[in-house]
Amino acid sequence: MNTSEARAWFVDLQARIVSSLEAIDGKSFRRDEWARPEGGGGISRLIEEGAVLERGGVNFSHVRGEKLPPSASALRPGIAGRPWEAMGVSLVLHPRNPYAPTVHLNVRLFVAHATARDAEDVWWFGGGMDLTPYYGFAEDAIHFHRACHDALAPFGDDVHAKYKKWCDEYFFLKHRSEPRGIGGIFYDDLSEGGFDRCFALTQSVGEHYLAAYAPILERRKDLPYGERERDFQAYRRGRYVEFNLVWDRGTLFGLQSGGRTEAILMSLPPVVKWRYDWKPEPGTPEARLYTDFLVAKDWLG
């Protein structure tokens, strides 16, 4: 299988997203190109202590190996031990302003290559994007979910509902019985309809990311805030850390496959707090995040 077209699109997507974010923030992203001893490498683009983004990473990776790690073959035991390659773009942005939400995007392609025993390549796409606000705004939630819907609309009437539900179920902290944020879309193991359809769907998700998030960031980045809001933001960021380190399949795959630790953990926020059994006061904006936003709902009505 020739993956050069997919690789070229992933690299270009990373460059365009970084360029747009630099225009919003005013500070340049650091560029860090790296190689992996077993095969492949990537380009990490990172910003820290920006005017708008306290920390953010937009990573491209294209890695190869001779034997699949357990996290990749658990659902497909028939491909265990095959040579493989994986490529994609993954980003997480943590704005400084507590009224601006954290956002995550991932689009990726995985290929388990044919061997003398197995005549055909096995491939699939995965990806999605989701929003994690600290203070809820209905117009932001509606805008983000509408962009997610628009990304999937050309691929079937039921696709958005399916991938939205998948997102709600995946980005869920089981140990707290609590969603990570307000969701978005998520899909994995996608090969239905052939390579061209699946690649086109993944491209559409990636191409809709800036339209989904940039207007929200622009609206919220300059709102006035104080220590109360920053304190709550740091507390809620703890949930993000818990999910990424305990439940996220991408983090597990990266670590198991010998990926670059700095790139894998760039999703973690720079300032985080935990408290013992803390609850927000009823009727406060902090409480409304839980009652009105950290619930699975149809934001498009």
KOLGU-465609 format. One record per atom (N, C-alpha, C): x, y, z; residue in three letters. Coordinates in steps of 0.1 Angstrom, whole numbers, plus 2048, in hexadecimal, padded with zeros to 3 digits. Each point is the difference from the previous one (the first is absolute). Layout:
N
XYZala;...
//
This chain:
301
8087F4800met;7F880C800met;80980D800met;7FD8097F7asn;80780D7FFasn;7F980A809asn;80780480Athr;7F980A80Athr;80680E7FEthr;8068037F5ser;80780D7FEser;7F680B7FFser;7F47FE7F9glu;7F680A7FFglu;7FA80480Eglu;7FE7F6808ala;7FB80380Eala;80A807808ala;80D7FC7FFarg;80B807807arg;80080F7FCarg;8008027F3ala;80180E7FCala;7F4809805ala;7F47FA801trp;7F5808805trp;80280280Ftrp;8047F6808phe;80280280Ephe;80A80B803phe;80C8007F8val;80A80A802val;7FB80E7FDval;7F88017F5asp;7FA80D7FCasp;7F680580Aasp;7F87F7805leu;7F680480Bleu;80780580Cleu;80A7FA804gln;80880580Cgln;80580E7FDgln;8058027F5ala;80680E7FDala;7F580A7FFala;7F57FD7FAarg;7F580A7FFarg;7FA80380Earg;7FE7F6808ile;7FB80380Eile;809808808ile;80D7FD800val;80A808807val;80080E7FBval;8008027F3ser;80080E7FBser;7F4808805ser;7F57FA800ser;7F4807805ser;80080380Fser;8057F7807leu;80180280Fleu;80B80B803leu;80B8007F9glu;80A80A802glu;7FA80E7FDglu;7F78017F6ala;7FA80D7FDala;7F780580Bala;7FA7F6807ile;7F780480Bile;80880380Dile;80A7F9802asp;80880180Dasp;80B80C7FFasp;8068017F4gly;80A80A7FEgly;80E7FA803gly;8017F4806lys;80D7FA803lys;8027F47F7lys;80C7FE7FCser;8037F47F7ser;8017F3808ser;7FC7F57F9phe;8017F3806phe;80F7FB7FEphe;8057FA80Aarg;80D7F97FFarg;7FE7F47F7arg;80B7FD7F7arg;8007F57F8arg;80A7F6804arg;7FC7F4802asp;8097F5805asp;7FF7F47F8asp;8097FD7F7glu;8007F47F7glu;8077F5807glu;7FA7F4800trp;8077F5807trp;7FF7F47F8trp;8097F6803ala;8017F37FAala;7FE7F580Bala;7FA7F57FCarg;7FE7F5809arg;8097F57FCarg;8087FA809pro;80A7F67FCpro;7FA7F47F9pro;7F47FC803glu;7FA7F47F9glu;7FB8037F2glu;7FE80D7FEgly;7FB8047F3gly;7F680C800gly;8038097F7gly;7F780C7FFgly;80480B809gly;7F6809802gly;80280C809gly;7F58097FFgly;80380D802gly;7F5809800gly;80580F801gly;7F6809800ile;80280E802ile;7F780580Bile;80680480Bser;7F880680Bser;80080F7FFser;7F5806801arg;7FF80E800arg;7F980480Earg;807808808leu;7FC80380Dleu;80180F803leu;7F6804808ile;80080E805ile;7FE80080File;808807807glu;7FE80280Fglu;80180E803glu;7F880480Aglu;80080E805glu;7FD80A7F4glu;7F77FC7F8gly;7FC80A7F5gly;7F680A806gly;7FD80A7F8ala;7F780A804ala;7F27FB802ala;7FC7F67F8val;7F27FA801val;8017F1805val;80A7F97FBleu;8017F2803leu;80B7FE80Bleu;7FB7FB80Bglu;80A7FD80Bglu;8097F57FCglu;7FA7F67FAarg;8087F57FBarg;7F87F97F4arg;8067FD7F6gly;7FA7F97F5gly;8097F87F7gly;7FC7F57FBgly;8097F87F8gly;7F87FB7F4gly;8068017F4val;7FA7FB7F4val;80B7F67FAval;7FD7F3801asn;80B7F77FDasn;7FC7F87F3asn;80A7FE7F7phe;7FF7F67F5phe;80A7F5804phe;7FC7F47FDser;8097F4802ser;7FD7F67F5ser;80B7F97FChis;7FF7F57F6his;80A7F6805his;7FB7F6807val;8097F7806val;7FE7F27FBval;80A7F8800arg;8007F27FBarg;8067F680Aarg;7FC7F47FFgly;8057F6809gly;7FF7F27FAgly;8077F6806glu;8007F37FBglu;7F67F7806glu;7FB80480Clys;7F67F8807lys;7F6809807lys;7F47FD7FEleu;7F5809806leu;8007FF80Fleu;7FF80C807pro;7FF80080Fpro;7F27FB804pro;7FF7FB80Cpro;7F37FA805pro;7F48097FEpro;80280D802ser;7F4809800ser;7FA8017F2ser;8087FD7F5ala;7FB8017F3ala;7FA7F37FBala;8047F5805ser;7FB7F37FCser;7F67F9809ser;7FC80780Bala;7F77FA80Aala;7F27FD7FAala;7FB8097F7leu;7F37FE7FAleu;8017F87F3leu;80C7FE7FBarg;8027F97F4arg;80C7F6802arg;7FD7F5807pro;80B7F6803pro;8067FA7F4pro;7F98007F4gly;8067FA7F4gly;80B8087FAgly;80280D804ile;80B8077FBile;80C801809ile;7FF7FA80Bala;80B80080Aala;80D7FC7FAala;80B807802gly;80D7FC7FBgly;8038067F2gly;7F78067FAarg;8038057F2arg;80880D801arg;8088037F5pro;80680D7FFpro;7F580B7FEpro;80280C804trp;7F680A800trp;80580E7FEtrp;7F78097FCglu;80480E800glu;7F3808804glu;80280B807ala;7F6809805ala;80480E7FDala;7F68087FCmet;80380E7FDmet;7F4808804met;80280D803gly;7F4808803gly;80580E806gly;7F5808803val;80280C807val;7F880080Cval;80680480Bser;7F980180Dser;80380D807ser;7F6807805leu;80280D806leu;7F880180Dleu;805807809val;7F980480Cval;80480F803val;7F6808803leu;80380E803leu;7FA80480Dleu;808806809his;7FC80480Dhis;801810800his;7F58077FEpro;80180F800pro;80280480Fpro;80680C801arg;80280680Darg;7F3805806arg;7F78067F9asn;7F4805805asn;7F67F5804asn;7FB7FF80Cpro;7F77F6804pro;7F37FF7F9pro;7FC80B7F9tyr;7F48007F9tyr;8027FA7F2tyr;80C7FE7FCala;8037F97F3ala;8027F1802ala;7F97F87F9pro;8017F1803pro;80D7FA7FApro;8047F5807thr;80A7F77FAthr;7FA7F87F5thr;8087FD7F6val;7FB7F97F4val;80A7F57FCval;7FB7F57FBhis;8087F57FBhis;7FB7FC7F2his;80A7FD7F7leu;7FD7FB7F3leu;80A7F57FDleu;7FC7F57FAasn;8097F57FCasn;7FA7FA7F3asn;8097FF7F6val;7FC7F97F4val;80C7F77FCval;7FD7F37FDarg;80B7F77FFarg;7FD7F47F6arg;80A7FA7FBleu;8007F47F8leu;8097F6805leu;7FB7F3801phe;8087F5805phe;8007F57F6phe;80C7FA7FDval;8017F67F6val;8087F4806val;7FA7F4800ala;8077F4804ala;8047F97F3ala;80C7FF7FChis;8047FC7F3his;8007F17FEhis;7FE7FC7F3ala;8007F27FCala;80D7F9804ala;7FF7F4802thr;80C7F7803thr;7FF7F47F6thr;80A7F7801ala;8007F47F8ala;7F37F8804ala;7FC80180Carg;7F47F8804arg;7F38077FEarg;80180D800asp;7F38097FFasp;8028087F3asp;7F87FD7F6ala;8028067F3ala;7FC80E7FEala;7F7806809glu;7FB80D7FEglu;80380980Cglu;80280D7FCasp;80280A80Basp;7F2802807asp;80180380Dval;7F4803807val;80180F805val;7F78087FDtrp;80180E803trp;7F3806806trp;80180B807trp;7F5807805trp;80380E803trp;7F6808800phe;80180E804phe;7F980280Ephe;80480B807gly;7FA80480Cgly;80180E802gly;7F980580Agly;80180F803gly;7F5806807gly;7FF80D7FFgly;7F5807807gly;80580D806gly;7F7808806met;80380C807met;7F680180Bmet;80580680Basp;7F680280Basp;80580D808asp;7F6806807leu;80280C807leu;7FE7FF80Fleu;809806808thr;7FF7FF80Ethr;80080E806thr;7F4805802pro;7FF80E806pro;8027FF810pro;80480C805tyr;80180180Ftyr;7F4809804tyr;7FB8087F8tyr;7F4808802tyr;7F87FF7F3tyr;7F37FB802gly;7F87FD7F5gly;7F980B7F9gly;8008007F3phe;7F980A7F8phe;7F87F87F5phe;7F3801800ala;7F87F87F7ala;8038037F2ala;80380C7FCglu;8028047F2glu;80D7F97FCglu;80A7FF809asp;80C7F97FCasp;7FE7F17FEasp;7F87FA808ala;7FD7F17FFala;7F97FE7F3ala;7F68087FDile;7F87FE7F4ile;8098027F4ile;80880B800his;8098027F5his;80A7F47FDhis;8067FB80Bphe;8097F57FEphe;7F97F47FBphe;7F57FC805his;7F97F47FChis;7FA8027F2his;7FD80C7FCarg;7FB8027F2arg;80B7FE7F6arg;80C804804ala;80C7FE7F7ala;8037F17FFala;7FF7F980Bcys;8027F17FFcys;7F67FA7F7cys;7F3804802his;7F57FB7F7his;8038027F1his;80580D7FDasp;8038037F2asp;80B7F87FBasp;80A7FD808ala;80B7F87FBala;7FB7F27FBala;7F67FA807leu;7FC7F37FDleu;7F47FE7F7leu;7F980C7FEala;7F37FF7F8ala;8027FA7F2ala;80B8027F9pro;8007FA7F3pro;8027F1800pro;8017F980Bphe;8047F2801phe;7F47F7805phe;7F5806801gly;7F47F8804gly;7F880780Bgly;7F37FF800asp;7F7807809asp;8027FB80Fasp;8057F4802asp;8017FB80Dasp;80E800806asp;80A8057F8val;80E800804val;80280980Cval;7FB80C800his;80380A80Ahis;7FB7FA80Ehis;7F37FC800ala;7FA7FB80Cala;8087F4806ala;8057F87F7lys;8087F4805lys;80D804806lys;80780A7F9tyr;80D804805tyr;7FF80980Ctyr;7F5808801lys;7FE80880Clys;7FE7F780Clys;7F87F67FFlys;7FE7F780Blys;80C7F9804lys;8087FC7F6trp;80D7F9802trp;809809808trp;80080D7FDcys;80880A807cys;7FC80280Ecys;7F3801802asp;7FA80180Easp;8047F4808asp;8017F47FBglu;8037F4807glu;80F7FF802glu;8088047F6tyr;80E7FE801tyr;80780A80Atyr;7FC80D7FFphe;80680A808phe;7F980180Dphe;8007F6808phe;7F87FF80Cphe;8097FA80Bphe;80180680Bleu;8097FC80Bleu;7F87F6808leu;8027F37FElys;7F87F6806lys;80280080Flys;80B803805his;80380080Ehis;7F980B807his;7FB80A7F9arg;7F980B806arg;7F18017FBarg;7FD7F77F6ser;7F28017FAser;7FD80E7FBser;80A8057F8glu;7FF80E7FCglu;8068027F2glu;7F98077F7pro;8068037F3pro;80C809802pro;80A7FF7F6arg;80B809801arg;7FC80E7FCarg;7F78017F6gly;7FC80D7FCgly;7F27FF7F9gly;7FE8087F6ile;7F38007F9ile;8007F87F3ile;80A7F87FEgly;8017F77F5gly;8028077F3gly;7FC7F87F5gly;8038047F2gly;7FD7F47F8gly;80B7FB7F9ile;7FF7F47F8ile;80C7F7803ile;7FF7F37FEphe;80B7F7802phe;7FD7F47F8phe;80A7FA7F9tyr;7FE7F37F9tyr;80E7F9800tyr;7FF7F37FEasp;80C7F87FFasp;7FD7F47F8asp;80B7F97FCasp;7FF7F47F8asp;7F78017F4asp;80180C7F9leu;7F88037F5leu;8067FB7F3leu;7F97F67FAser;8047FB7F2ser;7F47FE7F7ser;7F4802806glu;7F47FE7F8glu;7FF8097F4glu;7FD7FB7F5gly;7FE8087F4gly;80C8027F7gly;80C7FA805gly;80C8017F8gly;80980B804gly;80C8007FCphe;80B809804phe;7FC80E7FCphe;7FC8037F4asp;7FD80D7FCasp;7F5807808asp;7F67F9803arg;7F5806808arg;80580380Earg;8077F7806cys;80580180Ecys;80A80C801cys;8098017F6phe;80A80B800phe;7F880D7FEphe;7F68007F7ala;7F980D7FEala;7F980480Dala;7FA7F7807leu;7F980380Dleu;80A80680Aleu;80C7F9801thr;80A805809thr;80580E7FCthr;8028027F3gln;80480D7FBgln;7F580B804gln;7F37FC7FFser;7F680A803ser;80080480Fser;8027F6808val;80180380Fval;80C80A802val;80C7FD7FAgly;80B809802gly;7FE80E7FBgly;7F98007F4glu;7FE80D7FAglu;7F6809807glu;7F77FA808his;7F6807807his;80580580Ehis;80C7FC804tyr;80480380Etyr;80180F802tyr;8078077F8leu;80280F802leu;7F2807800leu;7F77FC7F7ala;7F3806800ala;7F87FD80Dala;8037F4806ala;7F97FD80Cala;80680780Dala;80D802800tyr;80680580Ctyr;80480F800tyr;8068047F5ala;80680E800ala;7F680B803ala;7F38007FCpro;7F780A804pro;7FD80080Fpro;8007F4806ile;7FE80080File;80C806807ile;80C7FC7FCleu;80C806806leu;80080F7FEleu;7FD8057F5glu;80080E7FDglu;7F6807809glu;7F47FA803arg;7F6806808arg;80480180Farg;8077F6804arg;8027FF80Farg;80E804805arg;80A8017F7lys;80E802804lys;80280D808lys;7F880A7FEasp;80280D806asp;7F680480Basp;7F77F6804leu;7F780380Bleu;80780280Dleu;7FC809808pro;80780280Dpro;7FD7F580Apro;80A7FC807tyr;7FF7F580Atyr;80880380Ctyr;7FE7F980Bgly;80880180Cgly;8067F3805gly;80580180Dglu;8067F4806glu;7F57F5802glu;7F4803802arg;7F67F6802arg;7FE7F77F4arg;8008077F4glu;7FE7F97F3glu;80D7F77FDglu;80B806803arg;80D7F97FDarg;8017F380Aarg;7FB80280Casp;8017F5809asp;7F77F57FCasp;7F48037FBphe;7F67F67FCphe;8067F97F3phe;8058087F7gln;8067FB7F4gln;80B7F5803gln;80980380Aala;80A7F7804ala;7FA7F3806ala;7F6802807tyr;7F97F4806tyr;7FA7F77F5tyr;7F98067F7arg;7FA7F87F5arg;80B7FA7F7arg;80B8077FEarg;80B7FA7F8arg;8047F3806arg;7FF7FE80Dgly;8047F3805gly;7F87F57FAgly;7F38027FDarg;7F97F67F9arg;8067FC7F3arg;80580A7F9tyr;8067FE7F3tyr;80C7F7801tyr;80880380Aval;80C7F8803val;7FC7F1803val;7F67FF809glu;7FB7F2804glu;7FC7F87F3glu;7F88067F8phe;7FC7F97F4phe;80C7FC7F7phe;8088097FDasn;80B7FD7F7asn;80A7F5805asn;80280080Dleu;8097F6806leu;7FA7F3803leu;7F3800803val;7F97F3804val;7F97FA7F5val;7F98077F7trp;7F77FA7F6trp;8038027F2trp;8088097FCasp;8028047F2asp;8087F57F9asp;7FB7FA7F5arg;8067F67F8arg;80D8057F9arg;7FF80D7FBgly;80B8067F9gly;80C801809gly;7FE80480Cthr;80C802809thr;8067F2803thr;7F77F6802leu;8057F2803leu;8087FB7F4leu;7FB8027F4phe;8067FB7F4phe;80E8077FEphe;80080D802gly;80D8077FEgly;80B7FB80Agly;7FC7FE80Cleu;80A7FB80Aleu;8047F27FEleu;7F67F77FCgln;8037F27FDgln;8097FE7F4gln;7FE8097F6ser;8077FF7F3ser;80E807800ser;80480580Cgly;80D807801gly;80080D7F9gly;7F5807801gly;7FF80E7FAgly;80780A809gly;80180C7FBarg;80780A807arg;7F880680Barg;8047FE80Cthr;7F980380Cthr;7FC80F800thr;8098097FDglu;7FD80E800glu;7F48037F7glu;7FF7FA7F4ala;7F58027F7ala;7F37FA805ala;8017F4806ile;7F47F9804ile;7FA80880Cile;808805809leu;7FA80780Cleu;7FF80F7FEleu;8028057F4met;7FE80E7FEmet;7F1805802met;7F77F6801ser;7F2803802ser;7FD80480Eser;8097FF809leu;7FD80380Eleu;80280F803leu;7F7805808pro;80080F802pro;80B80480Apro;80580C7FFpro;80B804808pro;7FD80380Fpro;7F4804803val;7FC80380Eval;7F47F8803val;8017F880Bval;7F47F7803val;7FF7FF80Fval;7F47FF805lys;7FE7FE80Flys;7F67F4802lys;8027FA80Btrp;7F67F6805trp;7FC80480Etrp;7F37FD803arg;7FB80280Earg;7F97F4804arg;7FF7FE80Dtyr;7F97F4805tyr;7F1803801tyr;7F97F87F9asp;7F1800801asp;7FA80E7FFasp;8058087F7trp;7FB80D7FEtrp;7F38017F8trp;7F7808804lys;7F38027F8lys;7FE80F7FElys;7FB8057F5pro;7FD80E7FEpro;7F4804808pro;7FF80C803glu;7F4805807glu;7F48017F6glu;7F47FB804pro;7F48007F7pro;7FE80E7FBpro;7FC8017F3gly;7FC80D7FAgly;80B8087FBgly;80D7FB802thr;80B8087FBthr;8037FC7F1thr;8088087F9pro;8047FC7F2pro;8077F3800pro;8087FD80Bglu;8077F3801glu;7F77F5801glu;7F5801808ala;7F67F6801ala;7F97FD7F3ala;7FD80B7F9arg;7F97FF7F3arg;8087F87F5arg;80D800802leu;8087F87F6leu;7FC7F1802leu;7FE7FC80Ctyr;7FC7F2803tyr;7F27FD7FCtyr;7F7809804thr;7F17FD7FEthr;7FC8027F1thr;80680A7F9asp;7FB8047F3asp;8097FC7F4asp;80C7FD803phe;80A7FD7F5phe;8067F2801phe;8047FB80Cleu;8067F3801leu;7F67F5800leu;7F78017F6val;7F67F67FEval;7FE7FD7F1val;7FE7F47FDala;7FE7FD7F2ala;7F38057FBala;8008097F6lys;7F38057FBlys;8028037F1lys;7F58037F9asp;7FF8037F2asp;80180F7FFasp;80C8067FEtrp;80280E7FFtrp;7FA8077F4trp;7FC7F77F6leu;7FB8067F4leu;7F1800800leu;7FA7FB80Bgly;7F1800801gly;7F97F67F7gly;
//
